[in-house]
Amino acid sequence: MQQLDLSTFTCPLPLIKVKLWLKQVELGTEITVLLTDPGSRQDIPKFLISLGQSVVELENSPLMLRIKVTKLTQHLSLTQLST
């Protein structure tokens, strides 16, 4: 499984990188995402779930959140969601 290590980045860069990953991969693709930024640790799982992606928490320590993400739906931009 691939890993997207975003532990050195602060918001909003982790969210941007997750969005780019969603646009590039096929349905069913899995990745492990590492997050340390407090805002990203809260926002990214909620964002992914709101899009219908699978998010499984693998580790949630005071220093790091590690989640497994499976792309289950096509990624839609905000303009596509409003139409």
NORZI-V462973 format. One record per residue. N is the residue number from 1. RES is the residue in one small letter. PSI is psi in whole degrees, 0 to 359 (* if undefined). BURIAL is # if it has 16 or more other C-alpha atoms within 10 Angstrom, else .. Layout:
n = <N N>
res = <RES RES>
psi = <PSI PSI>
burial = <BURIAL BURIAL>
//
This chain:
n = <1 2 3 4 5 6 7 8 9 10 11 12 13 14 15 16 17 18 19 20 21 22 23 24 25 26 27 28 29 30 31 32 33 34 35 36 37 38 39 40 41 42 43 44 45 46 47 48 49 50 51 52 53 54 55 56 57 58 59 60 61 62 63 64 65 66 67 68 69 70 71 72 73 74 75 76 77 78 79 80 81 82 83>
res = <m q q l d l s t f t c p l p l i k v k l w l k q v e l g t e i t v l l t d p g s r q d i p k f l i s l g q s v v e l e n s p l m l r i k v t k l t q h l s l t q l s t>
psi = <140 159 136 100 103 18 342 359 151 161 136 4 318 320 319 317 324 319 317 319 314 321 332 338 160 160 142 350 137 148 149 130 130 127 139 334 126 318 317 323 329 315 319 312 319 317 312 317 321 335 356 15 157 129 121 124 122 328 134 88 171 337 335 145 127 120 152 126 132 126 115 338 161 141 130 141 165 328 325 326 331 353 *>
burial = <. . . # . # # . . . . . . # # . . # # . . # . . . . . . . # # # # # # # # . . # # . . # # . . # . . . . # # # . . . . . . . . . # # # # # # # # . . # . . . . . . . .>
//
